[in-house]
Amino acid sequence: MNQDDLEEEHKNLPPTIEDKLNSMQTFVDQKEFVVIDNGTGFIKCGFSGEDLPRVSIPTVMGVKEIIIEPSQTNDQGGKKYSRIYGERAQDNSHEYDITYPIKRGVIEDFDTMKYCWHHLLSHKNMHNQKKCNLLITDSPLNHKDNKIKMAEYLFDKLKDHNIAIDSLNIMNSSVLSLFASGRTSGIVVESGQGITTAVPIFEGYALPHAIKSINLAGEDVTFNLLDSLMAQGIEVDNSNINHIRKIKEQMCSVALDYDRAINSSDPLREESCLYELPDDKGIIKVDHKIRFNATELLFNPEIIGCDIPSIPQIAYDSIYKCDQDLQITLFNNIILTGGTSLLPGFKDRFEQDLYELAAHTARTDIKIDIDLPRRHSAWVGGSMIASLSTFDDMTIKATDYEENPELHDDAVLKKLVF
């Protein structure tokens, strides 16, 4: 999502952060925090108390080695590296080695991630931060060791790039998404680019024993769409993956009744089914069978031969792993988040399938909230909580971290693991 998209989204926001903070009877502190939301697909950055992130870029870095001839420098020459990020990296993948540091919601390449964080904090919209207080999100499935490593890179490694973190908190992205809705108890079903999770939360704390996840999300829809187009003889491959994503976002939707949808006429006009490929590769037609097939795997993974539960199934399983007294609260407070949940028809199909699963067991109605910026809900929740007067007490300070190296792991676990 580019900056123009962010500005347009500002115009269509639900109640502001200040409104929600007031409704939660909290006090706004004057201490400013930078808030970063790490996502498999996108990484977002902005300031606490604001309604949307100032920067949102794809979580990708491109690297190219440059040989420096001795004639170009005063010494013996050597090598240096050019690094680019986000959409610019994706668009120049033929020239740069491309790295995706987050896989299925978990940071796997911290060295690349460090450069991505530095790029965000140095961005002009972030006023080229050299010293800041930081709230950063983490996957509900991440291991405690990864949180410790994240703290190490943020406190220690960013100093090599002249950025000092004064205080730090690492928080569960699902908990923050729930806060963004003005709640402290409920279940957050998040389907982003790399992973889908169902995280039950009670009074602000995730319930680890009941968290469910599947490695099925937006990227799988993209590659399923690519496979279907290739099967029809359309000349596309992995080099066109960014255009396949655009086709998904512009044309694909979720069918309420899959069999009926693919055996009916196309609901889109002829011209709406056409997409022009780059480099004079022509115009392709993406018919309704391909479009509905691409998204059906989210609700029926068997369609691609995967023996895993669907998204409504993991939500149902997660709720029923919780105490019976809490289940009504969870059914009444379901939050859908993540870019994949924005697919047209996603909410209706999720609700229908969940009702069918819970028909004989649920003792209450099912209430689903989608009234929040779902692409940025974790960031928005972070912006809210980092505005609270008590939030600074929840952080670990750089001075404490540096003065007690023998207590690093223990200090991080006590302060940052929820």
VOVO-398051 format. One record per residue (C-alpha): x, y, z; residue in one letter. Coordinates in steps of 0.02 Angstrom, whole numbers, plus 32768, in hexadecimal, padded with zeros to 4 digits. Last residue first. Layout:
// VOVO-398051
<<X,Y,Z>,a>,
...
***
This chain:
// VOVO-398051
<<8096,7DB1,855B>,f>,
<<8153,7DB5,854C>,v>,
<<819F,7E62,854E>,l>,
<<81C6,7E97,85FF>,k>,
<<81ED,7DF7,865C>,k>,
<<8233,7D9B,85C5>,l>,
<<829F,7E2D,8592>,v>,
<<82E7,7E42,8640>,a>,
<<830C,7D88,8651>,d>,
<<8364,7D7D,85A9>,d>,
<<83CA,7E19,85C4>,h>,
<<83F6,7DF8,867B>,l>,
<<84B1,7DDC,8662>,e>,
<<84B8,7E78,85F8>,p>,
<<847B,7EE3,868A>,n>,
<<84AF,7F97,8667>,e>,
<<8482,7F91,85AF>,e>,
<<83D0,7F51,85C2>,y>,
<<83AB,7FC1,8656>,d>,
<<83EB,8059,85F6>,t>,
<<838A,8026,855A>,a>,
<<82E8,8023,85BC>,k>,
<<8270,7F90,85BA>,i>,
<<81BD,7FC6,859F>,t>,
<<811C,7FA8,8600>,m>,
<<8135,8041,8670>,d>,
<<8136,80AC,85D3>,d>,
<<8085,8071,85AE>,f>,
<<8035,80BB,8649>,t>,
<<8007,8163,85FE>,s>,
<<7FB7,810D,8569>,l>,
<<7FEA,8143,84BB>,s>,
<<804D,80A3,849B>,a>,
<<7FA9,8045,84B3>,i>,
<<7F52,80A3,8427>,m>,
<<7FDE,80A2,83A6>,s>,
<<7FF7,7FE9,83C7>,g>,
<<7F3E,7FC9,83A8>,g>,
<<7F4B,802C,8305>,v>,
<<7FE4,7FC7,82D0>,w>,
<<7F8A,7F24,82F3>,a>,
<<7EF2,7F62,8291>,s>,
<<7F53,7F9D,81F9>,h>,
<<7F11,7F35,8169>,r>,
<<7E6D,7F1E,81C5>,r>,
<<7E47,7FD7,81D7>,p>,
<<7DB8,7FBE,8254>,l>,
<<7CFF,7F94,824C>,d>,
<<7D12,7EDA,8223>,i>,
<<7CC1,7E9A,82C1>,d>,
<<7C71,7DED,82C1>,i>,
<<7BE5,7DBC,8338>,k>,
<<7BB0,7D06,8348>,i>,
<<7B11,7CEB,83AB>,d>,
<<7B13,7C86,844B>,t>,
<<7B14,7BD8,8493>,r>,
<<7B84,7B8F,840E>,a>,
<<7B85,7AD1,8403>,t>,
<<7B0C,7A92,837E>,h>,
<<7B1D,7B1F,8300>,a>,
<<7BD5,7B42,8325>,a>,
<<7C20,7AF8,8286>,l>,
<<7B92,7B36,8218>,e>,
<<7B9A,7BE3,8266>,y>,
<<7C56,7BE6,8247>,l>,
<<7C3B,7BBC,8190>,d>,
<<7BBC,7C48,8177>,q>,
<<7C22,7CCA,81D7>,e>,
<<7CC1,7CA3,8177>,f>,
<<7C63,7CA8,80D1>,r>,
<<7C16,7D51,80FB>,d>,
<<7CBB,7D9A,8138>,k>,
<<7D1E,7D61,80A0>,f>,
<<7C9E,7D99,801E>,g>,
<<7D0D,7E20,7FD4>,p>,
<<7DC3,7DFF,8007>,l>,
<<7DEC,7E72,8098>,l>,
<<7E0F,7DDE,810C>,s>,
<<7EAE,7DC1,80A4>,t>,
<<7EF4,7E68,80DE>,g>,
<<7EEF,7E3A,8196>,g>,
<<7E67,7E47,8218>,t>,
<<7DC2,7DF7,8249>,l>,
<<7D8F,7E16,82FE>,i>,
<<7D17,7D9E,8354>,i>,
<<7CC7,7DE2,83F2>,n>,
<<7C20,7D8C,8414>,n>,
<<7C64,7CDD,83F3>,f>,
<<7CF7,7D05,8467>,l>,
<<7C8A,7D45,84F5>,t>,
<<7C1A,7CAC,84E6>,i>,
<<7CB3,7C3A,84ED>,q>,
<<7CFA,7C84,858D>,l>,
<<7C8D,7C21,8607>,d>,
<<7CB4,7B80,85A8>,q>,
<<7D6E,7B95,85C5>,d>,
<<7DD2,7BA3,8523>,c>,
<<7E00,7B19,84A8>,k>,
<<7D52,7B2A,845F>,y>,
<<7D77,7BDB,8424>,i>,
<<7E18,7BA5,83CD>,s>,
<<7DC3,7B13,8375>,d>,
<<7D3B,7B85,8330>,y>,
<<7DB9,7C05,82F2>,a>,
<<7E24,7B79,82AA>,i>,
<<7D8C,7B34,824E>,q>,
<<7D57,7BDD,8208>,p>,
<<7E05,7BEE,81B7>,i>,
<<7E02,7B3E,816E>,s>,
<<7E58,7AA8,81BD>,p>,
<<7EED,7A50,816D>,i>,
<<7EFB,79BB,80F8>,d>,
<<7F34,7A20,8062>,c>,
<<7F0B,79D8,7FB6>,g>,
<<7EEB,7A7E,7F5F>,i>,
<<7E2D,7A74,7F6E>,i>,
<<7E47,7A1D,8015>,e>,
<<7E6B,7AC9,805F>,p>,
<<7DB0,7AF2,805F>,n>,
<<7D92,7B9C,80AF>,f>,
<<7E37,7BF1,8086>,l>,
<<7E4A,7B7E,7FEE>,l>,
<<7DB1,7BD0,7F9F>,e>,
<<7E13,7C6F,7F79>,t>,
<<7E67,7C3D,7ED6>,a>,
<<7DD4,7BD1,7E9E>,n>,
<<7D60,7C68,7EA2>,f>,
<<7DD2,7CCA,7E2E>,r>,
<<7DF9,7C3A,7DB9>,i>,
<<7D42,7C0C,7DA4>,k>,
<<7D13,7CC4,7D91>,h>,
<<7D7F,7CDF,7CF8>,d>,
<<7E28,7D35,7CF3>,v>,
<<7E42,7D75,7C42>,k>,
<<7EF1,7DA3,7C0E>,i>,
<<7F31,7E3C,7BB1>,i>,
<<7FD9,7E37,7B5B>,g>,
<<808D,7E15,7B87>,k>,
<<80BB,7EC5,7B4E>,d>,
<<8139,7EDB,7BDA>,d>,
<<80B4,7EDB,7C64>,p>,
<<8014,7E72,7C6C>,l>,
<<7F6C,7EC3,7C48>,e>,
<<7EDE,7E7B,7CAE>,y>,
<<7E2E,7E54,7C71>,l>,
<<7D9E,7E15,7CDB>,c>,
<<7D53,7EC3,7CF7>,s>,
<<7D41,7EDB,7C3A>,e>,
<<7CCD,7E43,7C2D>,e>,
<<7C59,7E7F,7CB8>,r>,
<<7C68,7E25,7D5E>,l>,
<<7BEB,7DAA,7DA8>,p>,
<<7C27,7D1F,7D32>,d>,
<<7B99,7CA7,7D0D>,s>,
<<7B76,7C19,7D84>,s>,
<<7BCD,7B72,7D99>,n>,
<<7C62,7BBD,7DF4>,i>,
<<7BF1,7C18,7E6E>,a>,
<<7B7D,7B86,7E93>,r>,
<<7C0C,7B14,7EC2>,d>,
<<7C5E,7B9B,7F2E>,y>,
<<7BC6,7BD1,7F92>,d>,
<<7BF0,7C71,7FF0>,l>,
<<7C78,7C91,7F70>,a>,
<<7D13,7CF3,7FA3>,v>,
<<7D52,7D7E,7F33>,s>,
<<7DDE,7D9A,7EB5>,c>,
<<7DE7,7E29,7E39>,m>,
<<7E4E,7EBD,7E75>,q>,
<<7EAF,7E71,7F06>,e>,
<<7ECE,7DCB,7EB1>,k>,
<<7EFC,7E1C,7E0B>,i>,
<<7F74,7E8E,7E6A>,k>,
<<7FC4,7DF8,7EBE>,r>,
<<7FD9,7DA6,7E13>,i>,
<<802E,7E45,7DD9>,h>,
<<80AC,7E39,7E67>,n>,
<<80C8,7D80,7E3E>,i>,
<<80F6,7DA0,7D88>,n>,
<<81A7,7D59,7D99>,s>,
<<8157,7CBF,7DE8>,n>,
<<8107,7C8F,7D42>,d>,
<<8089,7CCE,7CC2>,v>,
<<8066,7C99,7C0F>,e>,
<<7FAF,7C65,7C19>,i>,
<<7F9C,7BAE,7BEA>,g>,
<<7F03,7B91,7C55>,q>,
<<7F6C,7B31,7CD4>,a>,
<<7FDC,7BCB,7CE1>,m>,
<<7F47,7C34,7D16>,l>,
<<7F13,7BB3,7D98>,s>,
<<7FC4,7BA6,7DDE>,d>,
<<7FD1,7C63,7DEE>,l>,
<<7F2A,7C6D,7E49>,l>,
<<7F63,7BE5,7EC1>,n>,
<<8004,7C47,7ED8>,f>,
<<7FA6,7CE5,7F09>,t>,
<<7F2A,7C89,7F7A>,v>,
<<7FBE,7C39,7FD3>,d>,
<<800A,7CE5,7FEA>,e>,
<<7F6A,7D24,8039>,g>,
<<7F5F,7CA0,80C1>,a>,
<<7F79,7BE9,80EB>,l>,
<<7FFE,7BAE,8162>,n>,
<<7F7B,7B8A,81E6>,i>,
<<7F6C,7BC9,8298>,s>,
<<7F17,7BA7,833E>,k>,
<<7F32,7BFB,83E6>,i>,
<<7ED7,7BA1,8474>,a>,
<<7F68,7B74,84E6>,h>,
<<7FB5,7C20,84CE>,p>,
<<7F22,7C84,8517>,l>,
<<7F4A,7D36,84E2>,a>,
<<7F41,7DB8,856C>,y>,
<<7EE1,7E5D,8564>,g>,
<<7E52,7E2C,85D6>,e>,
<<7E3A,7D85,857D>,f>,
<<7E7C,7D68,84CD>,i>,
<<7E5A,7CDA,8454>,p>,
<<7ED2,7CD7,83BF>,v>,
<<7E9F,7C8B,8319>,a>,
<<7F2F,7C94,829D>,t>,
<<7F43,7C98,81E0>,t>,
<<7FF2,7C9B,8194>,i>,
<<805A,7CE5,8108>,g>,
<<7FFE,7D78,80BA>,q>,
<<7F82,7DA6,8141>,g>,
<<7EF2,7D49,818E>,s>,
<<7ECF,7D7D,8240>,e>,
<<7E44,7D34,82AA>,v>,
<<7E44,7D93,834E>,v>,
<<7DDB,7D4A,83DB>,i>,
<<7D90,7DB4,8464>,g>,
<<7DBD,7E0E,8504>,s>,
<<7E12,7EB8,8518>,t>,
<<7DA4,7F18,84A0>,r>,
<<7DAC,7FC5,844F>,g>,
<<7DBD,7F7D,839F>,s>,
<<7E73,7FB4,8397>,a>,
<<7E90,7F58,843B>,f>,
<<7E62,7EB5,83E2>,l>,
<<7EE1,7ED9,835A>,s>,
<<7F63,7EFA,83E1>,l>,
<<7F43,7E51,8431>,v>,
<<7F55,7E01,8385>,s>,
<<7FFC,7E57,8365>,s>,
<<8048,7E14,8407>,n>,
<<80B8,7E9B,8451>,m>,
<<8171,7EC7,8456>,i>,
<<8199,7F5E,84C3>,n>,
<<8233,7FCA,84B9>,l>,
<<8287,8061,8506>,s>,
<<8313,80D5,84D0>,d>,
<<8333,8086,8425>,i>,
<<83CC,80D7,83D6>,a>,
<<83E3,80E6,831A>,i>,
<<8490,810A,82D5>,n>,
<<8495,8075,825E>,h>,
<<8509,800D,82CB>,d>,
<<8497,803F,835B>,k>,
<<840F,7FDA,8303>,l>,
<<846D,7F3C,8334>,k>,
<<8467,7F54,83F1>,d>,
<<83BB,7F88,8431>,f>,
<<8352,7F52,839C>,l>,
<<83B9,7EB9,8370>,y>,
<<83C1,7E7B,8423>,e>,
<<8309,7E9D,8442>,a>,
<<82DD,7E36,83A8>,m>,
<<834D,7DA9,83E4>,k>,
<<82F2,7DA5,848B>,i>,
<<824B,7DA6,8432>,k>,
<<8287,7D18,83C3>,n>,
<<82B8,7CB1,845B>,d>,
<<8206,7CC4,849B>,k>,
<<81C7,7C67,8402>,h>,
<<8153,7CBF,8388>,n>,
<<80A5,7C7A,8371>,l>,
<<8043,7D18,839F>,p>,
<<80B4,7D75,8323>,s>,
<<810E,7E0F,8364>,d>,
<<80EB,7EC8,8363>,t>,
<<8162,7F56,838A>,i>,
<<814F,7FE4,8406>,l>,
<<81E5,8058,8401>,l>,
<<8229,80EF,845D>,n>,
<<829A,8152,83EA>,c>,
<<8345,8194,83BC>,k>,
<<8387,81B3,830E>,k>,
<<82DF,81BF,82B6>,q>,
<<82E4,8205,8205>,n>,
<<8245,826E,8212>,h>,
<<81D5,81D3,8207>,m>,
<<8189,820F,8162>,n>,
<<823A,8228,8121>,k>,
<<8263,8171,8141>,h>,
<<82F8,814F,81B2>,s>,
<<828F,80EA,822E>,l>,
<<8248,8084,819F>,l>,
<<82F0,8061,814B>,h>,
<<8340,8033,81F1>,h>,
<<82B5,7FB7,8215>,w>,
<<82CC,7F6A,8167>,c>,
<<8389,7F61,8181>,y>,
<<8371,7F05,8226>,k>,
<<82F5,7E90,81D4>,m>,
<<837B,7E5B,8157>,t>,
<<83F0,7E2B,81E5>,d>,
<<8360,7DDD,8246>,f>,
<<8337,7D5F,81BF>,d>,
<<82B3,7CE5,81FE>,e>,
<<8234,7D5E,8248>,i>,
<<8193,7CFC,8262>,v>,
<<80E9,7D1E,8211>,g>,
<<80F0,7C94,818E>,r>,
<<819C,7CCC,8156>,k>,
<<81E0,7D78,8182>,i>,
<<8288,7DB0,8139>,p>,
<<8252,7DAD,8081>,y>,
<<82F3,7DC1,801E>,t>,
<<8309,7DF6,7F68>,i>,
<<83B1,7DF4,7F10>,d>,
<<83AC,7E8F,7EA2>,y>,
<<83AB,7EB1,7DE7>,e>,
<<8319,7E47,7DA9>,h>,
<<82BE,7E64,7E4F>,s>,
<<82B4,7F1D,7E27>,n>,
<<81F7,7F35,7E39>,d>,
<<81F2,7ECF,7ED9>,q>,
<<8282,7F34,7F24>,a>,
<<822B,7FD9,7EF9>,r>,
<<818A,7F95,7F42>,e>,
<<81DB,7F7D,7FEC>,g>,
<<8294,7F9C,8004>,y>,
<<8339,7FC3,7FAF>,i>,
<<83EB,7F98,7FE2>,r>,
<<848C,7FBF,7F83>,s>,
<<8522,7F63,7FC5>,y>,
<<85DA,7F91,7FC7>,k>,
<<8673,7F3A,7F85>,k>,
<<872C,7F5E,7F74>,g>,
<<87A1,7FE7,7F38>,g>,
<<8858,7FF1,7F69>,q>,
<<8849,809C,7FBC>,d>,
<<882A,814D,7F7F>,n>,
<<878E,811E,7F1F>,t>,
<<8749,8111,7E6F>,q>,
<<87EE,80DC,7E1E>,s>,
<<87F8,804A,7E97>,p>,
<<8757,8004,7E4B>,e>,
<<86C1,7FEF,7EBC>,i>,
<<865C,7F51,7E9C>,i>,
<<85A5,7F63,7EC8>,i>,
<<8545,7ED3,7F14>,e>,
<<8489,7EDD,7F05>,k>,
<<840B,7EC0,7F91>,v>,
<<834D,7EC8,7F89>,g>,
<<82E5,7ECC,8028>,m>,
<<8232,7E92,8045>,v>,
<<81AA,7EB1,80C4>,t>,
<<8137,7F12,804F>,p>,
<<8129,7FC8,8086>,i>,
<<80B8,802D,80FA>,s>,
<<80F3,80D7,813B>,v>,
<<8093,8159,819E>,r>,
<<802E,80D8,81FB>,p>,
<<7F76,8100,821C>,l>,
<<7F10,8157,82A4>,d>,
<<7F9C,81B0,8302>,e>,
<<7FB2,81A7,83BE>,g>,
<<8057,814A,83B3>,s>,
<<80C1,8173,831B>,f>,
<<80D6,8112,827A>,g>,
<<811A,8073,8229>,c>,
<<80D0,7FE5,81C5>,k>,
<<811F,7F45,8181>,i>,
<<80C3,7EE9,80F8>,f>,
<<80B2,7E36,80BA>,g>,
<<80F5,7DCC,8149>,t>,
<<80C9,7E56,81C3>,g>,
<<812F,7EB5,8244>,n>,
<<80CC,7F45,8290>,d>,
<<8139,7FD6,82C7>,i>,
<<8100,805D,8343>,v>,
<<8171,80F1,836D>,v>,
<<814A,8133,8418>,f>,
<<812C,81E5,8452>,e>,
<<8123,8214,8509>,k>,
<<8091,828B,8520>,q>,
<<8022,820A,8575>,d>,
<<7F6B,81F2,854D>,v>,
<<7EFC,81C0,85DE>,f>,
<<7E85,812F,85DC>,t>,
<<7DCA,8120,85F3>,q>,
<<7DB4,8098,856D>,m>,
<<7D37,8108,8513>,s>,
<<7DB7,8195,8519>,n>,
<<7E39,8125,84CB>,l>,
<<7DBE,80F3,8443>,k>,
<<7D96,81A8,8419>,d>,
<<7E50,81D7,8418>,e>,
<<7E75,8146,83A4>,i>,
<<7DF4,8188,832A>,t>,
<<7D49,813B,830A>,p>,
<<7D46,80E0,8261>,p>,
<<7DB8,8122,81D9>,l>,
<<7D83,814D,8128>,n>,
<<7DEA,81E9,8106>,k>,
<<7E89,819E,8151>,h>,
<<7E79,810F,80D3>,e>,
<<7E94,818B,8045>,e>,
<<7F35,81C8,8098>,e>,
<<7F73,8115,80AA>,l>,
<<7F4B,80EE,7FF4>,d>,
<<7FAB,818A,7FBD>,d>,
<<8041,8150,8025>,q>,
<<804C,80A8,7FCC>,n>,
<<8000,8000,8000>,m>,
***
